[in-house]
Amino acid sequence: MRVTKAIREQQIAILRDVYRGTKPALIFRNPFELLIAVILSAQCTDKRVNVTTARLFQKAATPEAILALGLTGLEEEIRDCGLYHSKAKHILAACQMLCENYGGEVPADFKELQKLPGVGRKTANVVMSVAFHAPAIAVDTHVFRVANRLKLAVGKTPLDVELGLQKAIPKEDWSDAHHWLIWHGRKVCKARKPLCGSCPLNGVCPSADMPSEGKDPK
């Protein structure tokens, strides 16, 4: 199937209709809690992160309070999230920078966010989009997989896919589309066994009914 502009528009329309109103699975109350939750979510499920942050934020929900825990105390609180040694170091360093450079507040600026330890392009895009309602598309594994399979945006790197999605999707839909693609990847377009037979995009997907092992670009 050749994916034309018209087919991409159909794909976007279907995603919008099916996943309209979807929100992040992470639970948070403010930009700082979202930032910490996203850092913890690396190679960890949102469900597990929510369990961890519910416990953590009862004890420490500000940069100052997390710094007061110290490395050992923070590691103990987040050890069930995986990679907890490196995550704890990044979180403490980020909290230190927030206190020293930003008055304890999360900056609402994409470039400033990326200066924080443990914050890459994806995390900065999530915070900008979800916490500050700025148009942004964060490319995680689900977004990367679904975009490539649909040929909505084709790329070998998350940045390639992000730039492709920005061209394919109207800017006013960027933040919402991020959630549409994530939820579609979680519920239907799964990595190993995509549910092509029940997929609402089956008729406009160039990868529909292909062997699952051939669907994920390297």
C-alpha positions as MATLAB code, in Angstrom:
seq = 'MRVTKAIREQQIAILRDVYRGTKPALIFRNPFELLIAVILSAQCTDKRVNVTTARLFQKAATPEAILALGLTGLEEEIRDCGLYHSKAKHILAACQMLCENYGGEVPADFKELQKLPGVGRKTANVVMSVAFHAPAIAVDTHVFRVANRLKLAVGKTPLDVELGLQKAIPKEDWSDAHHWLIWHGRKVCKARKPLCGSCPLNGVCPSADMPSEGKDPK';
ca = [
       0.000    0.000    0.000;
       1.312    3.421   -0.922;
       0.617    5.781    1.963;
      -0.512    9.049    0.443;
      -1.407   12.294    2.164;
      -5.067   11.301    1.938;
      -4.415    7.968    3.657;
      -2.434    9.696    6.408;
      -5.364   12.033    6.944;
      -7.656    8.996    7.227;
      -5.308    7.395    9.727;
      -5.279   10.535   11.861;
      -9.070   10.851   11.664;
      -9.542    7.253   12.830;
      -7.057    7.647   15.686;
      -8.796   10.852   16.756;
     -12.207    9.197   16.701;
     -11.159    6.034   18.545;
      -8.893    7.587   21.169;
     -10.443   11.015   21.610;
     -10.037   12.281   25.161;
      -7.356    9.802   26.232;
      -4.994   11.054   28.907;
      -1.631   10.014   30.360;
      -1.656    6.846   32.435;
       0.790    8.371   34.909;
      -0.779    9.911   38.019;
       0.513   13.342   39.061;
      -0.695   16.590   40.615;
       1.748   19.159   39.251;
       4.649   19.573   36.803;
       7.241   18.412   39.331;
       5.430   15.158   40.080;
       5.003   14.552   36.351;
       8.712   15.152   35.759;
       9.707   12.620   38.424;
       7.147   10.082   37.183;
       8.411   10.313   33.604;
      12.030    9.879   34.709;
      10.977    6.788   36.678;
       9.025    5.395   33.713;
      12.146    4.491   31.724;
      11.977    0.726   31.102;
       9.131    0.483   33.608;
       5.353    0.282   33.263;
       3.187    3.266   34.135;
       1.225    1.028   36.509;
       4.374    0.257   38.501;
       5.455    3.912   38.445;
       2.087    4.949   39.887;
       2.547    2.540   42.782;
       6.037    3.909   43.423;
       5.135    7.594   43.175;
       2.063    7.174   45.392;
       4.421    5.993   48.122;
       7.212    8.454   47.325;
       5.069   11.575   47.090;
       3.475   10.874   50.481;
       6.924   11.365   51.974;
       8.539   13.772   49.528;
       6.677   15.736   46.867;
       8.992   18.703   46.333;
      12.604   19.020   45.153;
      13.669   20.049   48.646;
      11.946   17.088   50.286;
      13.453   14.600   47.828;
      16.927   16.057   48.425;
      16.356   15.563   52.149;
      15.857   11.837   51.560;
      19.420   11.488   50.304;
      20.632    8.872   47.846;
      20.058    5.840   50.055;
      16.603    7.000   51.134;
      15.486    7.760   47.589;
      16.816    4.460   46.275;
      14.803    2.637   48.913;
      11.621    4.419   47.807;
      12.061    3.746   44.069;
      13.850    0.386   43.972;
      10.780   -1.410   42.544;
      10.945    0.785   39.412;
      14.100   -0.801   38.023;
      17.391    0.954   37.230;
      16.868    2.638   40.576;
      20.535    3.456   41.181;
      20.871    5.637   38.078;
      17.339    7.011   38.380;
      17.957    8.097   41.967;
      21.176    9.882   41.001;
      19.443   11.667   38.110;
      16.468   12.674   40.239;
      18.639   14.047   43.049;
      20.811   15.971   40.586;
      17.720   17.345   38.835;
      16.193   18.404   42.172;
      19.454   20.119   43.122;
      19.441   22.040   39.839;
      15.769   22.960   40.225;
      16.475   24.405   43.655;
      19.638   26.238   42.639;
      18.627   27.548   39.215;
      14.828   27.613   39.031;
      13.577   28.448   42.508;
      12.368   24.896   43.020;
      10.000   25.111   40.048;
      10.004   23.059   36.840;
      10.851   25.396   33.944;
       8.215   25.682   31.232;
      10.872   25.767   28.529;
      11.927   22.871   26.315;
      15.644   23.717   26.211;
      15.827   24.439   29.934;
      14.140   21.138   30.737;
      16.776   19.251   28.763;
      19.488   20.752   30.968;
      18.138   18.749   33.907;
      19.939   15.443   34.595;
      17.934   12.466   33.387;
      15.787   14.588   31.070;
      16.099   13.885   27.357;
      14.029   15.017   24.431;
      11.177   12.578   25.074;
      10.791   13.529   28.737;
      10.982   17.236   27.929;
       8.288   16.826   25.275;
       6.006   14.989   27.720;
       6.379   17.693   30.359;
       5.886   20.518   27.870;
       2.816   18.864   26.380;
       1.094   17.461   29.454;
       2.094   19.877   32.201;
       2.317   23.107   30.226;
      -0.104   22.387   27.348;
       2.424   23.252   24.652;
       2.197   21.524   21.246;
       4.675   18.635   21.355;
       4.936   14.987   20.322;
       6.956   12.732   22.595;
       8.163    9.598   20.823;
       8.335    6.566   23.103;
       8.514    2.932   21.982;
       4.763    2.775   21.290;
       4.685    5.973   19.234;
       7.814    4.910   17.343;
       6.375    1.487   16.510;
       2.889    2.637   15.498;
       4.116    5.587   13.411;
       6.493    3.340   11.461;
       3.979    0.551   10.931;
       1.355    2.982    9.661;
       4.023    4.853    7.698;
       2.460    7.922    9.249;
       6.073    8.869    9.936;
       8.986    6.640    8.977;
      12.330    6.889   10.715;
      15.186    4.949   12.236;
      15.436    7.208   15.281;
      12.869    8.779   17.626;
      13.874   12.226   16.368;
      13.244   11.183   12.742;
       9.786    9.963   13.725;
       9.035   13.051   15.801;
       9.876   15.366   12.908;
       7.850   13.207   10.520;
       4.827   13.264   12.800;
       5.077   17.025   13.111;
       4.748   17.248    9.329;
       1.930   14.708    9.073;
      -0.242   15.908   11.963;
      -1.735   19.401   12.359;
       0.101   21.280   15.096;
      -3.043   21.765   17.143;
      -3.338   17.968   17.385;
       0.273   17.171   18.313;
      -0.259   16.746   22.051;
      -3.461   14.740   21.668;
      -1.979   12.597   18.896;
       0.848   11.612   21.230;
      -1.765    9.946   23.456;
      -3.690    8.437   20.521;
      -0.575    6.682   19.259;
       0.497    5.497   22.719;
      -2.891    4.000   23.546;
      -3.164    2.370   20.122;
       0.246    0.796   20.647;
      -0.719   -0.472   24.080;
      -4.155   -1.794   23.247;
      -3.969   -2.944   19.616;
      -0.694   -2.436   17.748;
       1.378   -4.431   20.197;
       5.046   -5.170   19.612;
       4.965   -8.942   19.267;
       1.356   -9.838   18.538;
      -0.495   -6.876   16.987;
      -4.249   -7.348   16.866;
      -4.572   -6.581   13.160;
      -7.863   -8.451   12.794;
      -9.653   -6.116   15.183;
      -7.699   -2.955   14.394;
      -9.797    0.063   13.318;
      -6.891    1.121   11.092;
      -6.648   -2.215    9.265;
      -7.948   -0.801    5.980;
      -5.450    2.065    5.890;
      -2.394    0.334    7.349;
       0.387   -0.820    5.000;
       1.580   -3.291    7.657;
      -1.792   -4.933    8.309;
      -1.660   -8.731    8.593;
       2.084   -8.867    7.963;
       4.072  -11.343   10.082;
       4.606   -9.678   13.446;
       8.353  -10.279   13.427;
       8.635   -8.116   10.323;
       6.769   -5.158   11.715;
       9.219   -3.439   13.977;
      11.869   -1.359   12.213;
      15.348   -1.614   13.645;
];
